[in-house]
């Protein structure tokens, strides 16, 4: 309810506002999100793959 009202108010008062997306900003956002995905997905998985399975299960 509140988000819909806030969106309608912003839309009403900013009708002259124009959003411009450049190719460079889209590429930068894609590269940044890819690097974050690799850092927080691949690196912990690689570290877990290097563990001895018996030792990893013994810690639980």
N, CA, C and O atoms as a Maestro MAE file, in Angstrom:
{
 s_m_m2io_version
 :::
 2.0.0
}

f_m_ct {
 s_m_title
 :::
 protein
 m_atom[240] {
  # First column is atom index #
  i_m_mmod_type
  r_m_x_coord
  r_m_y_coord
  r_m_z_coord
  i_m_residue_number
  s_m_chain_name
  s_m_pdb_residue_name
  s_m_pdb_atom_name
  i_m_atomic_number
  :::
  1 25 0.795 -1.180 0.000 1 A "UNK " " N  " 7
  2 3 0.000 0.000 0.000 1 A "UNK " " CA " 6
  3 2 0.847 1.257 0.000 1 A "UNK " " C  " 6
  4 15 0.671 2.137 -0.842 1 A "UNK " " O  " 8
  5 25 1.779 1.337 0.963 2 A "UNK " " N  " 7
  6 3 2.611 2.528 1.098 2 A "UNK " " CA " 6
  7 2 3.557 2.669 -0.092 2 A "UNK " " C  " 6
  8 15 3.782 3.778 -0.577 2 A "UNK " " O  " 8
  9 25 4.109 1.561 -0.560 3 A "UNK " " N  " 7
  10 3 5.021 1.617 -1.711 3 A "UNK " " CA " 6
  11 2 4.286 2.067 -2.968 3 A "UNK " " C  " 6
  12 15 4.835 2.819 -3.773 3 A "UNK " " O  " 8
  13 25 3.060 1.616 -3.138 4 A "UNK " " N  " 7
  14 3 2.263 2.016 -4.297 4 A "UNK " " CA " 6
  15 2 1.950 3.510 -4.244 4 A "UNK " " C  " 6
  16 15 2.039 4.202 -5.258 4 A "UNK " " O  " 8
  17 25 1.588 4.001 -3.077 5 A "UNK " " N  " 7
  18 3 1.316 5.428 -2.909 5 A "UNK " " CA " 6
  19 2 2.574 6.252 -3.150 5 A "UNK " " C  " 6
  20 15 2.529 7.271 -3.839 5 A "UNK " " O  " 8
  21 25 3.683 5.820 -2.593 6 A "UNK " " N  " 7
  22 3 4.943 6.529 -2.781 6 A "UNK " " CA " 6
  23 2 5.362 6.515 -4.248 6 A "UNK " " C  " 6
  24 15 5.848 7.525 -4.759 6 A "UNK " " O  " 8
  25 25 5.183 5.395 -4.927 7 A "UNK " " N  " 7
  26 3 5.501 5.319 -6.348 7 A "UNK " " CA " 6
  27 2 4.636 6.240 -7.182 7 A "UNK " " C  " 6
  28 15 5.124 6.868 -8.121 7 A "UNK " " O  " 8
  29 25 3.353 6.329 -6.850 8 A "UNK " " N  " 7
  30 3 2.454 7.220 -7.579 8 A "UNK " " CA " 6
  31 2 2.832 8.682 -7.356 8 A "UNK " " C  " 6
  32 15 2.796 9.480 -8.292 8 A "UNK " " O  " 8
  33 25 3.192 9.036 -6.133 9 A "UNK " " N  " 7
  34 3 3.606 10.415 -5.847 9 A "UNK " " CA " 6
  35 2 4.904 10.769 -6.568 9 A "UNK " " C  " 6
  36 15 5.026 11.857 -7.131 9 A "UNK " " O  " 8
  37 25 5.849 9.877 -6.553 10 A "UNK " " N  " 7
  38 3 7.115 10.133 -7.250 10 A "UNK " " CA " 6
  39 2 6.872 10.239 -8.747 10 A "UNK " " C  " 6
  40 15 7.449 11.105 -9.406 10 A "UNK " " O  " 8
  41 25 6.038 9.382 -9.287 11 A "UNK " " N  " 7
  42 3 5.718 9.441 -10.709 11 A "UNK " " CA " 6
  43 2 5.008 10.722 -11.099 11 A "UNK " " C  " 6
  44 15 5.233 11.257 -12.185 11 A "UNK " " O  " 8
  45 25 4.159 11.212 -10.225 12 A "UNK " " N  " 7
  46 3 3.418 12.442 -10.516 12 A "UNK " " CA " 6
  47 2 4.330 13.667 -10.494 12 A "UNK " " C  " 6
  48 15 4.234 14.531 -11.365 12 A "UNK " " O  " 8
  49 25 5.209 13.739 -9.503 13 A "UNK " " N  " 7
  50 3 6.053 14.925 -9.351 13 A "UNK " " CA " 6
  51 2 7.315 14.895 -10.200 13 A "UNK " " C  " 6
  52 15 7.977 15.921 -10.353 13 A "UNK " " O  " 8
  53 25 7.653 13.759 -10.744 14 A "UNK " " N  " 7
  54 3 8.878 13.688 -11.550 14 A "UNK " " CA " 6
  55 2 8.561 13.294 -12.990 14 A "UNK " " C  " 6
  56 15 9.278 12.494 -13.592 14 A "UNK " " O  " 8
  57 25 7.501 13.850 -13.533 15 A "UNK " " N  " 7
  58 3 7.109 13.500 -14.899 15 A "UNK " " CA " 6
  59 2 8.096 14.035 -15.926 15 A "UNK " " C  " 6
  60 15 8.165 13.507 -17.036 15 A "UNK " " O  " 8
  61 25 8.860 15.071 -15.588 16 A "UNK " " N  " 7
  62 3 9.844 15.626 -16.514 16 A "UNK " " CA " 6
  63 2 11.215 14.982 -16.369 16 A "UNK " " C  " 6
  64 15 12.151 15.346 -17.081 16 A "UNK " " O  " 8
  65 25 11.336 14.043 -15.465 17 A "UNK " " N  " 7
  66 3 12.616 13.385 -15.204 17 A "UNK " " CA " 6
  67 2 12.875 12.328 -16.273 17 A "UNK " " C  " 6
  68 15 12.021 11.482 -16.542 17 A "UNK " " O  " 8
  69 25 14.055 12.384 -16.876 18 A "UNK " " N  " 7
  70 3 14.394 11.444 -17.942 18 A "UNK " " CA " 6
  71 2 15.568 10.575 -17.495 18 A "UNK " " C  " 6
  72 15 16.589 11.089 -17.038 18 A "UNK " " O  " 8
  73 25 15.418 9.268 -17.627 19 A "UNK " " N  " 7
  74 3 16.461 8.324 -17.246 19 A "UNK " " CA " 6
  75 2 17.211 7.914 -18.500 19 A "UNK " " C  " 6
  76 15 16.608 7.515 -19.496 19 A "UNK " " O  " 8
  77 25 18.538 8.016 -18.443 20 A "UNK " " N  " 7
  78 3 19.372 7.665 -19.588 20 A "UNK " " CA " 6
  79 2 20.370 6.607 -19.141 20 A "UNK " " C  " 6
  80 15 21.112 6.814 -18.181 20 A "UNK " " O  " 8
  81 25 20.387 5.475 -19.837 21 A "UNK " " N  " 7
  82 3 21.333 4.408 -19.557 21 A "UNK " " CA " 6
  83 2 22.387 4.399 -20.646 21 A "UNK " " C  " 6
  84 15 22.060 4.307 -21.829 21 A "UNK " " O  " 8
  85 25 23.640 4.493 -20.261 22 A "UNK " " N  " 7
  86 3 24.710 4.417 -21.246 22 A "UNK " " CA " 6
  87 2 25.208 2.977 -21.334 22 A "UNK " " C  " 6
  88 15 25.037 2.190 -20.403 22 A "UNK " " O  " 8
  89 25 25.817 2.652 -22.449 23 A "UNK " " N  " 7
  90 3 26.346 1.307 -22.644 23 A "UNK " " CA " 6
  91 2 27.450 1.014 -21.637 23 A "UNK " " C  " 6
  92 15 27.552 -0.103 -21.131 23 A "UNK " " O  " 8
  93 25 28.266 2.004 -21.348 24 A "UNK " " N  " 7
  94 3 29.365 1.811 -20.396 24 A "UNK " " CA " 6
  95 2 28.846 1.489 -18.997 24 A "UNK " " C  " 6
  96 15 29.419 0.645 -18.308 24 A "UNK " " O  " 8
  97 25 27.772 2.146 -18.572 25 A "UNK " " N  " 7
  98 3 27.242 1.874 -17.237 25 A "UNK " " CA " 6
  99 2 26.612 0.486 -17.159 25 A "UNK " " C  " 6
  100 15 26.696 -0.175 -16.124 25 A "UNK " " O  " 8
  101 25 25.988 0.045 -18.232 26 A "UNK " " N  " 7
  102 3 25.406 -1.297 -18.254 26 A "UNK " " CA " 6
  103 2 26.507 -2.349 -18.210 26 A "UNK " " C  " 6
  104 15 26.386 -3.338 -17.488 26 A "UNK " " O  " 8
  105 25 27.574 -2.149 -18.969 27 A "UNK " " N  " 7
  106 3 28.695 -3.094 -18.974 27 A "UNK " " CA " 6
  107 2 29.384 -3.104 -17.611 27 A "UNK " " C  " 6
  108 15 29.757 -4.167 -17.116 27 A "UNK " " O  " 8
  109 25 29.556 -1.939 -17.006 28 A "UNK " " N  " 7
  110 3 30.187 -1.860 -15.685 28 A "UNK " " CA " 6
  111 2 29.344 -2.565 -14.627 28 A "UNK " " C  " 6
  112 15 29.890 -3.257 -13.768 28 A "UNK " " O  " 8
  113 25 28.036 -2.401 -14.675 29 A "UNK " " N  " 7
  114 3 27.158 -3.066 -13.715 29 A "UNK " " CA " 6
  115 2 27.200 -4.577 -13.901 29 A "UNK " " C  " 6
  116 15 27.213 -5.322 -12.921 29 A "UNK " " O  " 8
  117 25 27.220 -5.033 -15.152 30 A "UNK " " N  " 7
  118 3 27.294 -6.467 -15.428 30 A "UNK " " CA " 6
  119 2 28.617 -7.043 -14.940 30 A "UNK " " C  " 6
  120 15 28.640 -8.112 -14.330 30 A "UNK " " O  " 8
  121 25 29.720 -6.342 -15.204 31 A "UNK " " N  " 7
  122 3 31.037 -6.818 -14.777 31 A "UNK " " CA " 6
  123 2 31.139 -6.857 -13.258 31 A "UNK " " C  " 6
  124 15 31.699 -7.795 -12.690 31 A "UNK " " O  " 8
  125 25 30.601 -5.845 -12.610 32 A "UNK " " N  " 7
  126 3 30.647 -5.781 -11.151 32 A "UNK " " CA " 6
  127 2 29.832 -6.921 -10.532 32 A "UNK " " C  " 6
  128 15 30.290 -7.568 -9.591 32 A "UNK " " O  " 8
  129 25 28.649 -7.164 -11.047 33 A "UNK " " N  " 7
  130 3 27.827 -8.240 -10.506 33 A "UNK " " CA " 6
  131 2 28.436 -9.608 -10.792 33 A "UNK " " C  " 6
  132 15 28.294 -10.526 -9.984 33 A "UNK " " O  " 8
  133 25 29.111 -9.756 -11.926 34 A "UNK " " N  " 7
  134 3 29.783 -11.015 -12.239 34 A "UNK " " CA " 6
  135 2 30.935 -11.267 -11.276 34 A "UNK " " C  " 6
  136 15 31.096 -12.381 -10.779 34 A "UNK " " O  " 8
  137 25 31.734 -10.241 -11.012 35 A "UNK " " N  " 7
  138 3 32.851 -10.398 -10.078 35 A "UNK " " CA " 6
  139 2 32.368 -10.714 -8.666 35 A "UNK " " C  " 6
  140 15 32.976 -11.528 -7.970 35 A "UNK " " O  " 8
  141 25 31.295 -10.086 -8.246 36 A "UNK " " N  " 7
  142 3 30.743 -10.371 -6.921 36 A "UNK " " CA " 6
  143 2 30.224 -11.805 -6.869 36 A "UNK " " C  " 6
  144 15 30.427 -12.499 -5.873 36 A "UNK " " O  " 8
  145 25 29.562 -12.252 -7.922 37 A "UNK " " N  " 7
  146 3 29.070 -13.624 -7.973 37 A "UNK " " CA " 6
  147 2 30.188 -14.643 -7.918 37 A "UNK " " C  " 6
  148 15 30.066 -15.669 -7.248 37 A "UNK " " O  " 8
  149 25 31.273 -14.368 -8.615 38 A "UNK " " N  " 7
  150 3 32.421 -15.277 -8.592 38 A "UNK " " CA " 6
  151 2 33.065 -15.284 -7.210 38 A "UNK " " C  " 6
  152 15 33.388 -16.345 -6.676 38 A "UNK " " O  " 8
  153 25 33.248 -14.115 -6.643 39 A "UNK " " N  " 7
  154 3 33.918 -14.026 -5.345 39 A "UNK " " CA " 6
  155 2 33.129 -14.733 -4.249 39 A "UNK " " C  " 6
  156 15 33.713 -15.442 -3.430 39 A "UNK " " O  " 8
  157 25 31.813 -14.551 -4.222 40 A "UNK " " N  " 7
  158 3 31.011 -15.118 -3.148 40 A "UNK " " CA " 6
  159 2 30.412 -16.476 -3.489 40 A "UNK " " C  " 6
  160 15 29.727 -17.064 -2.652 40 A "UNK " " O  " 8
  161 25 30.646 -16.985 -4.678 41 A "UNK " " N  " 7
  162 3 30.156 -18.302 -5.055 41 A "UNK " " CA " 6
  163 2 31.261 -19.296 -5.311 41 A "UNK " " C  " 6
  164 15 31.284 -20.368 -4.708 41 A "UNK " " O  " 8
  165 25 32.170 -18.959 -6.190 42 A "UNK " " N  " 7
  166 3 33.211 -19.894 -6.599 42 A "UNK " " CA " 6
  167 2 34.281 -20.077 -5.532 42 A "UNK " " C  " 6
  168 15 34.686 -21.206 -5.252 42 A "UNK " " O  " 8
  169 25 34.740 -18.994 -4.938 43 A "UNK " " N  " 7
  170 3 35.847 -19.093 -3.985 43 A "UNK " " CA " 6
  171 2 35.512 -19.944 -2.753 43 A "UNK " " C  " 6
  172 15 36.332 -20.785 -2.385 43 A "UNK " " O  " 8
  173 25 34.366 -19.777 -2.099 44 A "UNK " " N  " 7
  174 3 34.047 -20.680 -0.984 44 A "UNK " " CA " 6
  175 2 33.863 -22.134 -1.438 44 A "UNK " " C  " 6
  176 15 34.212 -23.061 -0.708 44 A "UNK " " O  " 8
  177 25 33.322 -22.327 -2.629 45 A "UNK " " N  " 7
  178 3 33.160 -23.692 -3.137 45 A "UNK " " CA " 6
  179 2 34.518 -24.330 -3.397 45 A "UNK " " C  " 6
  180 15 34.707 -25.519 -3.142 45 A "UNK " " O  " 8
  181 25 35.460 -23.546 -3.903 46 A "UNK " " N  " 7
  182 3 36.806 -24.069 -4.146 46 A "UNK " " CA " 6
  183 2 37.472 -24.445 -2.827 46 A "UNK " " C  " 6
  184 15 38.121 -25.486 -2.731 46 A "UNK " " O  " 8
  185 25 37.314 -23.606 -1.817 47 A "UNK " " N  " 7
  186 3 37.888 -23.912 -0.505 47 A "UNK " " CA " 6
  187 2 37.253 -25.163 0.097 47 A "UNK " " C  " 6
  188 15 37.947 -25.973 0.711 47 A "UNK " " O  " 8
  189 25 35.956 -25.325 -0.069 48 A "UNK " " N  " 7
  190 3 35.280 -26.512 0.450 48 A "UNK " " CA " 6
  191 2 35.713 -27.764 -0.300 48 A "UNK " " C  " 6
  192 15 35.795 -28.839 0.293 48 A "UNK " " O  " 8
  193 25 35.988 -27.642 -1.585 49 A "UNK " " N  " 7
  194 3 36.419 -28.800 -2.371 49 A "UNK " " CA " 6
  195 2 37.809 -29.265 -1.971 49 A "UNK " " C  " 6
  196 15 38.152 -30.429 -2.178 49 A "UNK " " O  " 8
  197 25 38.609 -28.385 -1.407 50 A "UNK " " N  " 7
  198 3 39.963 -28.752 -1.002 50 A "UNK " " CA " 6
  199 2 40.011 -29.414 0.372 50 A "UNK " " C  " 6
  200 15 41.061 -29.911 0.778 50 A "UNK " " O  " 8
  201 25 38.889 -29.426 1.094 51 A "UNK " " N  " 7
  202 3 38.852 -30.053 2.412 51 A "UNK " " CA " 6
  203 2 38.790 -31.567 2.284 51 A "UNK " " C  " 6
  204 15 38.257 -32.102 1.312 51 A "UNK " " O  " 8
  205 25 39.342 -32.244 3.277 52 A "UNK " " N  " 7
  206 3 39.213 -33.694 3.363 52 A "UNK " " CA " 6
  207 2 37.782 -34.006 3.811 52 A "UNK " " C  " 6
  208 15 37.343 -33.484 4.836 52 A "UNK " " O  " 8
  209 25 37.048 -34.836 3.079 53 A "UNK " " N  " 7
  210 3 35.640 -35.086 3.434 53 A "UNK " " CA " 6
  211 2 35.456 -35.652 4.840 53 A "UNK " " C  " 6
  212 15 34.507 -35.285 5.532 53 A "UNK " " O  " 8
  213 25 36.342 -36.531 5.264 54 A "UNK " " N  " 7
  214 3 36.210 -37.119 6.599 54 A "UNK " " CA " 6
  215 2 36.395 -36.048 7.671 54 A "UNK " " C  " 6
  216 15 35.666 -36.021 8.662 54 A "UNK " " O  " 8
  217 25 37.362 -35.179 7.471 55 A "UNK " " N  " 7
  218 3 37.605 -34.113 8.442 55 A "UNK " " CA " 6
  219 2 36.458 -33.102 8.446 55 A "UNK " " C  " 6
  220 15 36.072 -32.607 9.504 55 A "UNK " " O  " 8
  221 25 35.919 -32.797 7.279 56 A "UNK " " N  " 7
  222 3 34.811 -31.843 7.199 56 A "UNK " " CA " 6
  223 2 33.571 -32.385 7.890 56 A "UNK " " C  " 6
  224 15 32.872 -31.641 8.579 56 A "UNK " " O  " 8
  225 25 33.285 -33.679 7.716 57 A "UNK " " N  " 7
  226 3 32.116 -34.270 8.372 57 A "UNK " " CA " 6
  227 2 32.334 -34.428 9.871 57 A "UNK " " C  " 6
  228 15 31.370 -34.401 10.637 57 A "UNK " " O  " 8
  229 25 33.565 -34.589 10.300 58 A "UNK " " N  " 7
  230 3 33.846 -34.734 11.726 58 A "UNK " " CA " 6
  231 2 33.621 -33.422 12.465 58 A "UNK " " C  " 6
  232 15 33.351 -33.437 13.666 58 A "UNK " " O  " 8
  233 25 33.725 -32.295 11.780 59 A "UNK " " N  " 7
  234 3 33.530 -30.992 12.425 59 A "UNK " " CA " 6
  235 2 32.063 -30.692 12.707 59 A "UNK " " C  " 6
  236 15 31.758 -29.855 13.557 59 A "UNK " " O  " 8
  237 25 31.156 -31.359 12.010 60 A "UNK " " N  " 7
  238 3 29.731 -31.048 12.189 60 A "UNK " " CA " 6
  239 2 29.231 -31.497 13.494 60 A "UNK " " C  " 6
  240 15 28.054 -31.312 13.801 60 A "UNK " " O  " 8
  :::
 }
 m_bond[239] {
  # First column is bond index #
  i_m_from
  i_m_to
  i_m_order
  :::
  1 1 2 1
  2 2 3 1
  3 3 4 2
  4 3 5 1
  5 5 6 1
  6 6 7 1
  7 7 8 2
  8 7 9 1
  9 9 10 1
  10 10 11 1
  11 11 12 2
  12 11 13 1
  13 13 14 1
  14 14 15 1
  15 15 16 2
  16 15 17 1
  17 17 18 1
  18 18 19 1
  19 19 20 2
  20 19 21 1
  21 21 22 1
  22 22 23 1
  23 23 24 2
  24 23 25 1
  25 25 26 1
  26 26 27 1
  27 27 28 2
  28 27 29 1
  29 29 30 1
  30 30 31 1
  31 31 32 2
  32 31 33 1
  33 33 34 1
  34 34 35 1
  35 35 36 2
  36 35 37 1
  37 37 38 1
  38 38 39 1
  39 39 40 2
  40 39 41 1
  41 41 42 1
  42 42 43 1
  43 43 44 2
  44 43 45 1
  45 45 46 1
  46 46 47 1
  47 47 48 2
  48 47 49 1
  49 49 50 1
  50 50 51 1
  51 51 52 2
  52 51 53 1
  53 53 54 1
  54 54 55 1
  55 55 56 2
  56 55 57 1
  57 57 58 1
  58 58 59 1
  59 59 60 2
  60 59 61 1
  61 61 62 1
  62 62 63 1
  63 63 64 2
  64 63 65 1
  65 65 66 1
  66 66 67 1
  67 67 68 2
  68 67 69 1
  69 69 70 1
  70 70 71 1
  71 71 72 2
  72 71 73 1
  73 73 74 1
  74 74 75 1
  75 75 76 2
  76 75 77 1
  77 77 78 1
  78 78 79 1
  79 79 80 2
  80 79 81 1
  81 81 82 1
  82 82 83 1
  83 83 84 2
  84 83 85 1
  85 85 86 1
  86 86 87 1
  87 87 88 2
  88 87 89 1
  89 89 90 1
  90 90 91 1
  91 91 92 2
  92 91 93 1
  93 93 94 1
  94 94 95 1
  95 95 96 2
  96 95 97 1
  97 97 98 1
  98 98 99 1
  99 99 100 2
  100 99 101 1
  101 101 102 1
  102 102 103 1
  103 103 104 2
  104 103 105 1
  105 105 106 1
  106 106 107 1
  107 107 108 2
  108 107 109 1
  109 109 110 1
  110 110 111 1
  111 111 112 2
  112 111 113 1
  113 113 114 1
  114 114 115 1
  115 115 116 2
  116 115 117 1
  117 117 118 1
  118 118 119 1
  119 119 120 2
  120 119 121 1
  121 121 122 1
  122 122 123 1
  123 123 124 2
  124 123 125 1
  125 125 126 1
  126 126 127 1
  127 127 128 2
  128 127 129 1
  129 129 130 1
  130 130 131 1
  131 131 132 2
  132 131 133 1
  133 133 134 1
  134 134 135 1
  135 135 136 2
  136 135 137 1
  137 137 138 1
  138 138 139 1
  139 139 140 2
  140 139 141 1
  141 141 142 1
  142 142 143 1
  143 143 144 2
  144 143 145 1
  145 145 146 1
  146 146 147 1
  147 147 148 2
  148 147 149 1
  149 149 150 1
  150 150 151 1
  151 151 152 2
  152 151 153 1
  153 153 154 1
  154 154 155 1
  155 155 156 2
  156 155 157 1
  157 157 158 1
  158 158 159 1
  159 159 160 2
  160 159 161 1
  161 161 162 1
  162 162 163 1
  163 163 164 2
  164 163 165 1
  165 165 166 1
  166 166 167 1
  167 167 168 2
  168 167 169 1
  169 169 170 1
  170 170 171 1
  171 171 172 2
  172 171 173 1
  173 173 174 1
  174 174 175 1
  175 175 176 2
  176 175 177 1
  177 177 178 1
  178 178 179 1
  179 179 180 2
  180 179 181 1
  181 181 182 1
  182 182 183 1
  183 183 184 2
  184 183 185 1
  185 185 186 1
  186 186 187 1
  187 187 188 2
  188 187 189 1
  189 189 190 1
  190 190 191 1
  191 191 192 2
  192 191 193 1
  193 193 194 1
  194 194 195 1
  195 195 196 2
  196 195 197 1
  197 197 198 1
  198 198 199 1
  199 199 200 2
  200 199 201 1
  201 201 202 1
  202 202 203 1
  203 203 204 2
  204 203 205 1
  205 205 206 1
  206 206 207 1
  207 207 208 2
  208 207 209 1
  209 209 210 1
  210 210 211 1
  211 211 212 2
  212 211 213 1
  213 213 214 1
  214 214 215 1
  215 215 216 2
  216 215 217 1
  217 217 218 1
  218 218 219 1
  219 219 220 2
  220 219 221 1
  221 221 222 1
  222 222 223 1
  223 223 224 2
  224 223 225 1
  225 225 226 1
  226 226 227 1
  227 227 228 2
  228 227 229 1
  229 229 230 1
  230 230 231 1
  231 231 232 2
  232 231 233 1
  233 233 234 1
  234 234 235 1
  235 235 236 2
  236 235 237 1
  237 237 238 1
  238 238 239 1
  239 239 240 2
  :::
 }
}
